[in-house]
């Protein structure tokens, strides 16, 4: 590996190492500029579609915080590069990459749902109390409109009690990813 002479990321001779391969991103659905319009080199239309799907899934998983999404894309890009240098089709490698990202998405979703179920079952008494308080608040609000304005303070109080019982559940749902 070449030594770096400065913090620019270039080697001592001012060139990037030969093993660095730039795999351009394809974005056929986005017409932002020339950089996004350039398809990956030597890819057939079917391979480009799979490549676009692979990148779309990786971006979505990265936004959701799934670890390793772009690492898998890098591995697939290395496989595609090797296959293309040998003159072979890269559809199988791209399809396996897309399948692996879909499996990671399913695993992440199932873990999130399991965490949500556990939090909801842990907070079941508080949620039941919050539901009762919410019904009381709605009843007081309706009674306030129908009969007199004396019921509105009770409605506001019941809504505040509902919030007190729901907020710990919402906090646990947000923090226990």
Protein Blocks (a to p, Z undefined) as FASTA:
>chain_A
ZZdfblnopafkopacfklccdddddfkbcfbmmlmpccehiafklmmmmmmmmmmmmmm
mmnopghklmmmmmmmmmmmmmmmnopafklmmmmmmmmmmmmmmmmmmmmmmmmmmmmm
mmmmmmmmmmmmmmmmmmmmmmmmmmmmmlmmmmmmmmmmmmmmmmmmmmmmmmmZZ
